[in-house]
Amino acid sequence: MTGKLPVKQIDQESSEQRTLADTEGDSFQLIPPADVRSGHGCVMQICPVTAPAEMFRLSNQRTVIGRGPSCDIPLDDNAVSRSHAVIELDGSNYFVSDLGSRNGTFVDDKPLRDRHRLKGGELIRLGITILKFMASMAEEATYHTVVHERMARDPLTQAFNRSYLMSTLEKLLPRCQFSKLPLAVIMIDIDDFKKINDSYGHLVGDQVLRAFSEQISQTLREDHPLCRLGGEEFVVICEQTELQDAVRIAEGIRLTVASTPFSTPSGPVSVTCSLGVVSLSMSDVGTVNELLSRADERLYAAKTSGRNCVRSRLD
C-alpha cells in the first residue's frame, strides 16, 4: 500500500448503494476505554478502514462533523461537505442534524430530514464515511480495541504497519498545517541488512528485525509511534516535535542500536542504522508523499555519507 486510495465524488443516489450492514465487519477507530468517562457518548469510524486508534468523545454541547480542518471531527472524504452534520447534547440526550450538506446525512440507511435523537448503536453515514454512535463505552468498545490493535500492527516486528503510518500522517498533516503545529518524521534503514540475511539466513534476519523494532520502541515516547514502512525500513512519527528535537531523537536511536549487538540463534549480531529526518516546517512539504520523500532523500544522504549517521540536510 502506498497511501490512501483516491476518494471518488459521489452524489446522494450513489451514496445509498452501499448499505450500512455491509460495513459491520470493517476496521475501527478508537482510544482505550479508560479515556472515555462512563455515560458520555462517543462515535467511532468503521468505514472506510483506517488505522489510527481514535474514538471521538462527544463531550461538547455541539460537535460539528465535516471536511473542514476546523471541524470537531474532521473527515478525509471528498463527498463530505466542509460543515456536514452536527451532534448536539441536549440535557442527557444526543441529537444529530444535517447542516445542509450536498450529499445528505443518513442514520441507519435512512436519509436524515429533521433533528434525530440518538439512543446508541446507530450508524451515521456522511459521504462514504460511516460513524457508529455509542451512548457510552462498554465491552463492545474493548473488543474493538483488540481488533484494531491486531489490524494496526506488523505481525513480524509488532511495530505499527504501513497502513497505520499513511493514514496517521494523512490525518495529522492537514491538522498541523492548519494549526501551525510542529510535525517531524524520522526514516530509518538497517545498514547492510542484505548481508545479514546472506550470512546468517532469513530466520536470523527476521529475529534482527524483531529485536531492532523492540529496542527502538523502548527508547520512544508513547506518542512517537514506530512504524514499519517495509523490509528493513521504519518510520517514527514525531507529533508536536520541532526538527532539532527530532534530530536528537534520531541520534539517540542510532547510538542505542550501534551500542548493543542483538541476540540471535546464531549468536550476537552487531547492527547499525542510517536515519533521515525532516519536518513539516520545510517550505516545499505539502503532502504526505512529499514529507516521506524528503525524509527518504536525507536517509539516502546518510547512506552515501558512510552509514551509521543521521542527516536532516542534503548539503
PyMOL commands that set and color helices and strands:
alter all, ss='L'
color gray80, all
select helices_A, chain A and resi 12-15+20-23+33-35+139-152+162-179+193-200+202-219+243-259+288-304
alter helices_A, ss='H'
color red, helices_A
select strands_A, chain A and resi 42-47+56-57+62-66+73-74+85-90+93-98+105-107+110-111+116-118+123-126+129-134+183-190+226-230+233-239+273-279+310-311
alter strands_A, ss='S'
color yellow, strands_A
deselect
rebuild
show_as cartoon
